[in-house]
Amino acid sequence: MSGKMADVVVGKDKCGEQRLVSLPLSRIRVIMKSSPEVSSINQEALVLTAKATELFVQYLATYSYRHGSGKEKKVLTYSDLANTAEESETFQFLTDILPKKILASKYLKMLKEEKREEDEENDNDNESDHDEAES
Amino acid sequence: MAERPEDLNLPNAVITRIIKEALPDGVNISKEARSAISRAASVFVLYATSCANNFAMKGKRKTLNATDVLSAMEEMEFQRFVTPLKEALEAYRREQKGKKEASEQKKKDKDKKTDSEEQDKSRDEDNDEDEERLEEEEQNEEEEVDN
């Protein structure tokens, strides 16, 4: 009976071994234990961390989408996430793993433009040779 | 345990499902965005674990418990998660209690079963105030099972 109540609260379906969290607890435990100072974790802490991770994924996705640029196109992009990491204080701990991609792409664009300029100069010299190298 | 770096990743299919459920219908998630969120989730686990561990150490405990994780959320400025997490914790405890009682009841006769169900109800209502006390009781049992 109390099991059924738990299902309603969490909004998951029956199937005997229903789960409060959809992320695999074993994997969450491995990640937690990869931290050297952690000696042991009780089951409740594990379940809560898994649940928190789910909430985090939802929050990061919705926050980035809402503040992102792809709303008209209905798409969530990497740069939306990188922007979130940069602009939101709460998500600041992610800046290292979500570096701003705009900088890199701008950089690439710059490189390309430089190259194109060079190419144009070279084209005047020997056209066919350079075309092969390009492709 | 974590022998390969992939062991620290969370399953992409599950992560994608969680993202899709959170966003409005019909929103696409770029491949890069998916893997970025997945990496972010792993980092979140590590960050939360490290914060929770600090609270456990302050309390001179070796085992991380539910209160440590909840305190970690506040510390990390994810206060908004605290209420849903407490609800999930209650649901989890009820589930565990249900399982325990179900196995005990197998051995008992049906008269006793209805008794314990009533007891169960009143205990559930007390849950909020007794949370911390309950936690300590349950923790002792679980430590042995877990490690």
Contacts between the chains, C-beta under 8 A, distances in Angstrom:
chain1	res1	chain2	res2	distance
A	1	B	98	7.1
A	1	B	117	6.2
A	1	B	120	7.6
A	2	B	94	4.5
A	2	B	95	7.2
A	2	B	97	5.9
A	2	B	98	4.0
A	2	B	101	7.5
A	2	B	120	5.9
A	2	B	124	7.0
A	3	B	94	7.4
A	3	B	95	5.7
A	3	B	98	4.0
A	3	B	99	7.3
A	3	B	102	7.7
A	5	B	91	7.8
A	5	B	94	6.0
A	5	B	124	8.0
A	6	B	91	4.1
A	6	B	92	7.3
A	6	B	94	4.8
A	6	B	95	4.4
A	6	B	98	7.1
A	9	B	87	6.1
A	9	B	88	7.9
A	9	B	90	7.4
A	9	B	91	4.4
A	10	B	88	6.5
A	10	B	91	5.1
A	18	B	95	8.0
A	20	B	88	5.5
A	20	B	91	5.9
A	20	B	92	5.4
A	20	B	95	7.1
A	21	B	88	7.6
A	22	B	14	5.5
A	22	B	17	7.0
A	22	B	18	6.7
A	23	B	10	6.1
A	23	B	11	7.7
A	23	B	14	5.8
A	23	B	18	7.9
A	24	B	10	7.8
A	24	B	11	6.5
A	24	B	14	7.4
A	27	B	7	7.7
A	27	B	10	6.1
A	27	B	11	7.1
A	28	B	10	7.8
A	28	B	45	6.1
A	30	B	1	5.1
A	30	B	2	5.2
A	30	B	7	5.5
A	30	B	8	7.1
A	31	B	2	7.4
A	31	B	8	5.4
A	31	B	10	7.9
A	31	B	42	5.8
A	31	B	45	4.6
A	31	B	46	6.4
A	31	B	49	7.6
A	32	B	45	6.2
A	32	B	46	7.7
A	32	B	49	4.5
A	32	B	64	7.8
A	33	B	1	5.8
A	33	B	2	7.4
A	34	B	1	7.3
A	34	B	2	4.6
A	34	B	8	6.1
A	34	B	46	7.3
A	35	B	46	5.9
A	35	B	49	5.1
A	35	B	50	5.9
A	35	B	53	7.0
A	37	B	50	7.5
A	37	B	53	5.7
A	37	B	57	8.0
A	38	B	49	5.9
A	38	B	53	5.3
A	38	B	64	6.7
A	39	B	62	4.8
A	39	B	63	7.2
A	40	B	62	6.1
A	40	B	63	4.5
A	40	B	64	7.2
A	40	B	143	6.8
A	40	B	146	6.8
A	40	B	147	5.0
A	41	B	49	7.9
A	41	B	63	6.7
A	41	B	64	4.5
A	41	B	146	7.0
A	42	B	63	5.3
A	42	B	64	6.6
A	42	B	65	5.2
A	42	B	66	7.6
A	42	B	139	5.4
A	42	B	142	4.8
A	42	B	143	5.9
A	42	B	146	5.9
A	43	B	142	4.9
A	43	B	145	7.2
A	43	B	146	5.6
A	44	B	65	6.3
A	44	B	66	4.0
A	44	B	89	6.4
A	44	B	92	6.7
A	44	B	93	7.7
A	44	B	135	7.3
A	44	B	138	7.1
A	44	B	139	7.4
A	44	B	142	7.1
A	45	B	52	6.7
A	45	B	63	7.8
A	45	B	64	4.3
A	45	B	65	5.2
A	45	B	66	5.5
A	45	B	68	6.3
A	45	B	69	5.0
A	46	B	146	7.8
A	47	B	88	7.2
A	47	B	89	7.4
A	47	B	92	5.3
A	48	B	66	5.4
A	48	B	69	4.3
A	48	B	70	7.0
A	48	B	85	5.5
A	48	B	88	6.9
A	48	B	89	6.0
A	49	B	45	6.3
A	49	B	48	5.7
A	49	B	49	6.8
A	49	B	52	7.5
A	49	B	69	5.5
A	51	B	84	7.6
A	51	B	85	5.9
A	51	B	88	4.7
A	52	B	44	7.7
A	52	B	48	6.1
A	52	B	69	6.7
A	52	B	73	6.3
A	52	B	78	7.3
A	52	B	81	5.5
A	52	B	85	5.9
A	53	B	10	7.5
A	53	B	41	5.3
A	53	B	44	5.8
A	53	B	45	5.6
A	53	B	48	7.7
A	54	B	18	5.6
A	55	B	78	7.7
A	55	B	81	4.8
A	55	B	84	6.2
A	55	B	85	7.3
A	56	B	40	7.8
A	56	B	41	6.4
A	56	B	44	4.8
A	56	B	78	7.1
A	56	B	81	7.4
A	57	B	15	6.2
A	57	B	18	4.9
A	57	B	19	6.3
A	57	B	22	7.3
A	57	B	37	5.9
A	57	B	40	7.8
A	57	B	41	5.3
A	58	B	18	6.2
A	58	B	19	7.5
A	58	B	21	7.5
A	58	B	22	3.8
A	59	B	22	7.9
A	59	B	78	7.8
A	59	B	80	7.4
A	59	B	81	7.8
A	60	B	37	6.0
A	60	B	40	6.0
A	61	B	18	7.9
A	61	B	19	4.5
A	61	B	22	5.0
A	61	B	23	5.8
A	61	B	29	7.5
A	61	B	37	6.2
A	62	B	22	5.2
A	62	B	23	6.4
A	65	B	23	5.7
A	65	B	27	6.6
A	74	B	24	7.9
A	74	B	26	5.7
A	74	B	27	4.9
A	74	B	28	6.3
A	75	B	27	6.7
A	75	B	28	4.5
A	75	B	29	7.4
A	75	B	30	6.4
A	76	B	19	7.6
A	76	B	23	6.6
A	76	B	27	6.2
A	76	B	28	7.1
A	76	B	29	4.7
A	76	B	30	6.7
A	76	B	33	5.1
A	77	B	30	5.0
A	77	B	32	7.3
A	77	B	33	5.6
A	78	B	30	6.2
A	78	B	32	4.1
A	78	B	33	5.0
A	78	B	36	5.5
A	80	B	33	7.1
A	81	B	33	5.8
A	81	B	36	5.1
A	81	B	37	6.7
A	81	B	40	7.3
A	82	B	36	7.8
A	89	B	77	7.0
A	90	B	76	7.6
A	90	B	77	4.7
A	90	B	78	6.8
A	93	B	43	7.0
A	93	B	47	5.7
A	93	B	76	7.8
A	94	B	40	5.2
A	94	B	43	6.5
A	97	B	36	7.7
A	97	B	39	5.3
A	97	B	40	6.5
A	97	B	43	5.7
A	98	B	36	5.7
A	98	B	39	7.9
A	98	B	40	6.5
